Amino acid sequence: MKKRALRVALLFLALSLLAGLILLWGPGCVILDATGYYCAGCGTQRMIAALLRGDLSGAARQNIFMLIMLPLAGLFLLTEALRYIRGKQPLWRGPCFSLIAAGILALSILFTVLRNLSGFQWLAPVPV
């Protein structure tokens, strides 16, 4: 059990370092550069920067979808990590996971399409 906990701690440390590097480096969006259309992730870095400043409404203006989905993904990863440490079957192997993943993918595609339509500019990230 201690080995599993150490593996999880190292993984979370690596993910945190990677996230910090991405925030510091600030790479652009490949999809936006190639197509001119916003993807579901466009504005996420500015959203996180706004959250770090304590500006929740500014974060929501940058990417409301990721503002909701990232904490849910973090909660899922934490739950999976605890299940792994305890030696339980992971949730992603359960019968409902495929359905939930498909639903999240469908929401992501819908958000991507809507934020690029003329009537939904309020979903597009605010340029800085």
TIBA-123949 format. One line per field, with one value per residue (C-alpha): residue in one letter; x, y, z. Coordinates in pm, whole numbers, plus 50000, padded with zeros to 5 digits. Each point is the difference from the previous one (the first is absolute). Layout:
<atoms>
rest <- (A	...)
X <- (X	...)
Y <- (Y	...)
Z <- (Z	...)
</atoms>
This chain:
<atoms>
rest <- (M	K	K	R	A	L	R	V	A	L	L	F	L	A	L	S	L	L	A	G	L	I	L	L	W	G	P	G	C	V	I	L	D	A	T	G	Y	Y	C	A	G	C	G	T	Q	R	M	I	A	A	L	L	R	G	D	L	S	G	A	A	R	Q	N	I	F	M	L	I	M	L	P	L	A	G	L	F	L	L	T	E	A	L	R	Y	I	R	G	K	Q	P	L	W	R	G	P	C	F	S	L	I	A	A	G	I	L	A	L	S	I	L	F	T	V	L	R	N	L	S	G	F	Q	W	L	A	P	V	P	V)
X <- (50000	50292	50146	49668	49969	50354	49922	49687	50188	50273	49744	49814	50332	50093	49657	50025	50344	49875	49701	50230	50230	49707	49873	50345	50081	49654	49992	49734	49716	50096	49637	49936	50323	49919	49628	49915	49731	49996	50023	49847	50331	50069	50028	50078	50339	49849	49718	50249	50195	49676	49922	50345	49923	49668	49795	49726	49789	50307	50078	49645	50028	50314	49868	49688	50015	50346	49915	49740	50179	50349	49888	49784	50296	50216	49740	49987	50380	50010	49730	50187	50325	49834	49844	50341	50167	49732	50028	49644	49887	50035	49682	50107	49957	49643	49693	49895	50336	49972	49659	50126	50309	49782	49776	50297	50135	49659	49985	50352	49911	49679	50192	50260	49737	49794	50293	50082	49648	49913	49720	50220	50305	49961	50135	50320	50302	50061	50318	50268)
Y <- (50000	50238	49933	50088	50320	50100	49935	50214	50280	49998	50003	50298	50181	49941	50119	50311	50083	49949	50226	50267	49982	50033	50305	50161	49912	50090	49812	50101	49783	49782	49963	50375	50067	49739	50063	50339	49838	49977	49650	49897	50075	50347	50252	49742	50149	50348	49844	49845	50326	50183	49743	50047	50374	49920	50121	49737	50199	50066	49628	49919	50247	49822	49642	49906	49639	49936	50194	49732	49697	50037	49977	49700	49837	50072	49841	49697	49967	50029	49733	49772	50057	49907	49691	49900	50044	49786	49732	50044	49974	50332	50184	50027	49624	50022	49957	50367	50160	49970	50164	50285	50050	50010	50258	50218	49970	50100	50303	50096	49983	50197	50267	50019	50044	50254	50222	50040	50100	50367	49996	49852	50230	50025	49642	50094	50095	50369	50110	50152)
Z <- (50000	50071	49654	49839	50203	49899	49632	50024	50178	49735	49722	50152	50050	49635	49881	50219	49863	49645	50062	50147	49699	49761	50189	49997	49641	49869	49667	49751	49881	49704	49890	50009	49811	49734	49952	50146	50216	50378	50147	50333	50172	49858	50280	50269	50085	50037	50203	50242	50020	50083	50269	50150	50022	50167	49703	49967	49752	49783	50009	49891	49709	49875	50005	50197	49880	50142	50313	50069	49853	50148	50364	49908	49827	50305	50227	49771	50003	50378	50032	49761	50193	50331	49845	49858	50339	50166	49728	49872	49639	49817	49908	49636	49971	50123	49779	50002	49923	49621	50010	50219	49783	49686	50166	50092	49646	49859	50233	49895	49632	50059	50193	49722	49731	50195	50096	49632	49890	49961	50256	50273	50003	50377	50019	49813	50209	50056	49817	50218)
</atoms>
